[in-house]
Amino acid sequence: MDAVGFILVFIITWWLSFFCVLPIGVQGQFEDGGDVVDGTEAGAPKQPMLKKKVLWASIGAVGLTLIAHFLVVPWLAGQ
C-alpha cells in the first residue's frame, strides 16, 4: 500500500470510528431534570465530549489502518 492509499484508508477509518464513538456517553439536556437552554432542542447533548471522541476515533483509525495495511501488503506481494 503506497502513501496515498494509506492516507485514504486512514481518512475513511477515522470517519467510521468517529461516527461509532459519537453517541457514546451522550446525555440530552432533558435527562436528569436538567435545564434546557432556550433556543435549543431538548435532546441536544449537555456535554458532547468532542475532544475525547476525536482522540478515541484517531486511536481506532490508526489501529484499523495498520490492520488493513498488514492484510493488504502480503496479498499484494503474492501477486
C-alpha positions in Angstrom: 0.0 0.0 0.0 1.5 3.3 -1.0 1.3 6.6 0.9 -1.8 7.8 -0.9 -3.6 4.6 -0.2 -2.6 4.6 3.4 -3.9 8.2 3.9 -7.2 7.4 2.2 -7.7 4.3 4.3 -6.9 6.3 7.4 -9.4 9.0 6.5 -12.2 6.5 5.8 -11.5 4.5 9.0 -11.3 7.8 11.0 -14.7 8.9 10.0 -16.1 5.4 10.6 -14.5 5.3 14.0 -15.8 8.9 14.8 -19.4 8.0 13.9 -19.1 4.9 16.0 -17.9 6.7 19.2 -20.1 9.8 18.7 -23.2 8.6 20.6 -21.2 7.0 23.5 -21.9 8.7 26.8 -24.2 11.4 25.5 -27.0 12.7 27.7 -29.7 15.0 26.5 -30.5 18.3 28.2 -33.9 16.9 29.3 -32.4 14.0 31.2 -31.9 14.0 34.9 -34.1 17.1 35.3 -31.6 19.3 33.6 -32.3 22.8 32.4 -33.0 23.1 28.6 -31.1 26.1 27.2 -33.5 28.5 25.4 -33.5 28.1 21.6 -32.0 24.6 21.6 -33.6 21.2 21.2 -34.3 19.3 24.4 -32.4 16.3 23.1 -29.3 18.2 22.4 -26.3 16.9 24.4 -25.3 18.6 27.6 -21.6 17.8 27.1 -20.7 16.3 23.8 -17.1 15.5 24.8 -15.9 16.0 21.3 -12.2 16.3 22.1 -12.2 12.9 23.9 -14.2 11.3 21.0 -11.8 12.7 18.4 -8.9 11.2 20.3 -10.6 7.8 20.5 -11.6 7.9 16.9 -7.9 8.7 16.0 -6.6 5.8 18.0 -9.2 3.5 16.5 -8.4 4.7 13.0 -4.7 4.1 13.5 -5.3 0.6 14.6 -7.7 -0.2 11.8 -5.4 1.4 9.2 -2.5 -0.7 10.4 -4.6 -3.9 10.3 -5.7 -3.0 6.8 -2.1 -2.3 5.8 -0.8 -5.6 7.1 -3.6 -7.5 5.4 -3.1 -5.8 2.0 0.7 -5.7 1.7 1.2 -9.5 1.9 -1.7 -10.0 -0.5 -0.1 -7.6 -3.0 3.3 -9.2 -2.6 1.9 -12.5 -3.5 0.7 -11.3 -6.9 
